[in-house]
Amino acid sequence: MAGLSAVADVQIDPDGVFKYILVRVSRRGGSEHKDIVRGTKTAEFHNNIFEKLAPEMEKLELECKCLGGGKIDHNSKEKKIRVFGVSTGFGKADHAVSVEKLKSVYKDYEITWSDDTK
């Protein structure tokens, strides 16, 4: 499982409102997996994030599958993160799962989610 442990649970931009995806990463041909969150302001579309992530995972001999997407509103000054929205290409991520991942990294933040699209 060394390959999976090398993958960060969360990588998001420090501030702003941006697209994010929830991705399941697994060993090729194996049942071990973990879910990760990736988000960035530089992505015009959700698939831009996935297209950057997939080759990185392949180098680690891992497969990845997008479980859905949405948006993140990250305010580092107020230590708040809000997860919401939907990806038109990948569908809505399970925001509750995404929030748990975010809480494991941003322990002193107030992190909320909603099914609102705005």
C-alpha positions in Angstrom: 0.0 0.0 0.0 3.0 2.3 -0.2 1.7 3.8 -3.4 -1.6 4.9 -1.8 0.1 6.3 1.3 2.2 8.5 -1.0 -1.0 10.3 -2.2 -2.2 13.3 -0.2 -5.8 13.1 0.9 -6.4 16.8 0.0 -4.9 19.3 -2.3 -6.8 22.5 -2.8 -6.0 26.1 -3.4 -5.6 28.3 -0.3 -8.3 30.8 -1.1 -11.2 31.5 -3.4 -14.1 29.7 -5.0 -13.1 26.9 -7.3 -14.0 23.6 -8.8 -13.2 20.4 -7.0 -13.4 16.6 -7.7 -13.7 13.6 -5.4 -11.5 10.8 -6.7 -11.1 7.1 -5.8 -7.5 6.0 -6.1 -6.7 2.3 -6.1 -3.9 -0.1 -6.8 -4.0 -1.5 -10.3 -6.0 -4.7 -10.1 -6.3 -4.4 -6.3 -9.2 -3.8 -4.0 -7.3 -1.3 -1.7 -8.4 2.3 -2.3 -8.8 5.7 -0.8 -10.8 8.7 -1.7 -9.0 12.1 -2.3 -10.1 15.7 -2.9 -8.5 17.9 -5.5 -9.5 21.5 -6.3 -8.0 24.5 -8.0 -8.9 27.9 -9.4 -6.9 27.2 -12.5 -9.4 24.5 -13.7 -12.0 25.9 -16.1 -13.8 22.5 -16.0 -13.8 19.6 -13.6 -12.2 17.3 -16.1 -9.2 19.7 -16.2 -8.4 18.6 -12.6 -8.8 15.0 -13.5 -6.7 15.2 -16.6 -3.8 16.6 -14.5 -4.3 14.0 -11.7 -4.6 10.8 -13.8 -1.0 10.8 -15.2 0.4 11.6 -11.7 -1.4 8.5 -10.4 -0.3 6.3 -13.3 3.3 7.1 -12.4 2.6 5.6 -9.0 1.0 2.6 -10.6 -2.4 3.6 -9.3 -5.7 3.9 -11.1 -8.2 6.7 -10.4 -11.9 7.1 -10.9 -13.7 10.4 -10.5 -16.7 10.0 -8.1 -18.1 13.5 -8.8 -17.4 17.1 -8.4 -18.6 20.4 -7.1 -17.2 23.7 -5.9 -15.3 24.8 -2.8 -15.4 28.2 -1.2 -12.1 28.4 0.8 -11.5 31.4 3.1 -8.2 30.9 5.0 -8.5 34.2 6.9 -11.8 33.1 8.5 -10.8 29.4 8.5 -13.9 28.4 6.7 -14.6 26.0 3.8 -18.0 25.5 2.1 -18.5 22.6 -0.3 -21.4 22.8 -2.7 -22.5 22.5 -6.3 -22.2 19.8 -9.0 -20.0 18.9 -11.9 -21.9 18.8 -15.2 -19.4 16.2 -16.5 -18.9 13.9 -13.5 -22.1 14.5 -11.5 -22.3 15.6 -7.9 -19.7 14.3 -5.5 -20.8 13.0 -2.1 -20.1 16.3 -0.3 -20.3 14.6 3.1 -17.3 12.4 2.1 -15.4 15.4 0.8 -16.0 17.3 4.0 -14.7 14.4 6.1 -11.5 14.4 4.0 -11.2 18.2 4.3 -11.7 18.0 8.1 -8.8 15.5 8.4 -6.4 18.2 7.0 -8.1 21.5 8.0 -8.6 20.4 11.6 -9.2 24.0 13.0 -11.6 25.1 10.3 -15.4 25.4 10.2 -16.3 23.1 7.2 -19.8 22.9 5.8 -21.6 21.6 2.8 -24.9 22.0 1.0 -26.7 20.7 -2.0 -27.1 24.3 -3.3 -25.7 24.8 -6.7 -24.7 28.5 -6.0 
